[in-house]
């Protein structure tokens, strides 16, 4: 019988406590969205207030997950509502507990640095990038990096790993990639990096071949004059960058 203070659900047919990995991935996606929003707000605008709010919420979330019950953590409740019509995919609770312990440590570190001491520096950036990476891999690929660490160093045999990676299985034919597919991927990546440089080169060539007239220069300068609201919030340089003004 499930109780308020426990980690993992007792489900008939499973010998160990489990969690629904579909809910976990959905919750990770929710956290990733707000983490990225607060991170970009701090990175682009220098406003760390949303980051402080997110850090407090993030820390609270993982305290509830680890010391009360994951089923009562806010994002887990929301994820239950979102994926309630999907068939559960149960994974072992032990691996998730270890992975979320890492999340709690990162959250506590950010709480100390950002919320209590208003510190800004490379340590904050490293922790933020680490959190975003863990959440991204969990939500998008279903890869729990903390679970991999747990499986590597634990002496006991792990049960019900996310994606069934602990269970030996044969790779299906549809999962394999051939040389043509890898070639298409390589060409696509090359174009992604090449096209922007080509566009920049064409733009520079036009400036050399067709120098703007005095009137065109005047219009360009007007278009590149930051509006009052951008000047008031100290956003002039960023506004020019977003509007292709040098």
N, C-alpha and C positions, 0 to 999 in steps of 0.2 A: 504493500500500500504506500502510495506517495505521500510524503509529509511536507510541511512548509520548509523546514530546514534540512535540505538534502541536495546532493549534487548528482544529477542524472535521474532518469525515470526508470522505474521497474516495469518492464514490458514482458508480457507472456511470450515465451519462446526464446528469450534471450537470457543468457546466464550471467551477464554483467550489466550494470547500470548503463543506460544509453541516452543519447540526445538525438534529436531529429536534425540531421545535417542540412536539410533544406531550410529549416528555420535559422540555423546558424549562419548559412551563407547569405540569406536575406538580411539578417541583422548586420552582418559584416558590410554588406552593400550600403545599408542606411548610414552606418558609421563612417564609411569611406566617403560618401557624398558630403556629409557635413564637415568631416575632417579636411577634405580638399577645399571646400568653400572657405573655411576659416584660415587655412594655410595660404591660399592665394590672396585673401584679403590682407593678411599680414605681409606677404611677400611684395605685393604690388602697391598697396596703399600705406603700408607701415602702421596699420591699425590692428593692435593685438587684443582689443577688447573681445571680438568674437572668438578668438583663440582661447582666451581665459574662460569664457562661458563653455566652450566645447570641452576643454580639459576637465573642468569641474563635472560636467555631465558624463564624460568618458570614464573618469575615476569612479563616480557613483555607480555607473552601469556595471563595472567589473567588480566592485565591492559586493553588489547585490548578487551577481552571478556566482561568485566564489564563496561568499560567507552566508548567503541566505539560500537562494535557489534560482537557477537560470530562468525558470519559468516566470519569475516575477521581476526580471530585469526589463526596463522600458522597451528597448529595441527588440528584445526577444518576444515580448507581448505583441508588438506591432508586426513583427515578422510572422507570428502565428496567424494573425488576421489575414495577412497578404497571401500566404501559401497554404491556407487551411484546406483547400480543395485538392491539393497535390498529395500523392501517396507518400507517406513518410519514408525517409531513408535513414535508418538508424546507424549510428556509429558509437564506438566506445566512449564513455564519459571521461575515463582516466586521461586519455590523450588531450582532450579538450580542456580539462582542468589545468594541466601543465601549460598548455598554450595560452590560456587566459591568464595564468599567473604571470607569464611574461608581459602580457598586455597591462596587467595591474602595475607591474614594476615600472614600465614605461610611462604610464599615466601618472603614477606617484612622482616620478622624476620631473615630468613636465609641470605638475602642480607646484612642486617646490620651486622650480626655476622661474616659471612664467607668472603664476598666480601670487605666490608669497613674496618673491624677490624681484619681479619685473626684469628678469635677466633676458638679454637678447644676444645670441652668439651662435657659434658653430655647433655647440652641444645641443641646443634647441633644434637646430636644423637637422642634425643627425637623428635625433629621437623622432622628429616629425616624419622624416623620410622613411625611417624604419617602420613606424606605425602605418603609414600609407601603403608601404610595400606589403606588409603582412595582411592588411585588410583587402588590398587589391587582389592578391593571389587567392585569398579565401573566397571572396565574393565572385570573382570572374572565372578563375580556373578550378575552384574547388580544392585548391592545394593548401593544406594547413601546415605551414612551415614549422610552427611550434610542435605539431604532432610528429613531424619527421624527426625533430630533435629528440623528442620523448622516445620514439621507437628506436633511435640509434643508441641511446645511453641507458635505457631501462634493461634490467636483467630478466624481467618476466616477459613472456610472449604477449605482445599487444593483441587486443581483440577488436574486430570491427573497425578497422582503420578507414578514414574517409576515402571514398573512391575504391575501396577494396584493395589498396596497395599492399596490405600485409598478407593477402592471400595469393599464393601462386596461381597464375592464370595464363592462358595462351592468348597472345595478341591476335585480335581478329584481323582479317584481311582488310576490312574497311578502315582500320586504324593505321595502316602502313602508308608511307609516303614514297613516291617514286621520284626519279631524277627530273622528270618534267615538272612535277609540282614544286620541287625545290628550286628549279630554274625560274619558274614563274614568280616565286616568292622573292628570289634574289633580284630579279629585274624590277619588281614592284618597289622593293626597298630602295634600289638604286635611283629609280625615277622620283621617289618621294624626296630624296636629298638633291637630285639634279635639277628638277623643275624650278624650285625657288631660285636657285642660282641663275638659271637661264632667264627667268623673268626679270631678275635684277639686272642681268647683263643687257637685255633688250631695253629696259628703262634707261640705263646709262647711255646706251647707244642713241636713243631718241634725243636725249638731252644734248649730246654732242652734235648730232646731225641737224636737229631742229631746235636751236636755242630759242627760248621764250622771248617774246617781244616785251616791251616795257609795260604794255597794257596787261599781257598775260601774267607778268611778274606781279603786278598790282593786285590782280584777282587772286593769285596764288597766296600772296601775303595775307589778304583778307581771310581766305579760307584757313590759313594756318595761325590765325590769331585766337588764342584760347578764350573761351567765354568767361564771363565773370564768375560763374559758379566754380569753374575749374581752378581759376586763380585763387578764389577765396579758400578752397580746401587744399591749396598747395599741390594741385594735380596738373599744373601747366605742362611740365615735361612729358608726363605720361599721356596727357591728352594729345600732344603733338605726335607722340610715337604711335598712338592708336589711329591717328588720322593721316599717317604717312607724311608727316611734316618733319623736316630736319631742323 
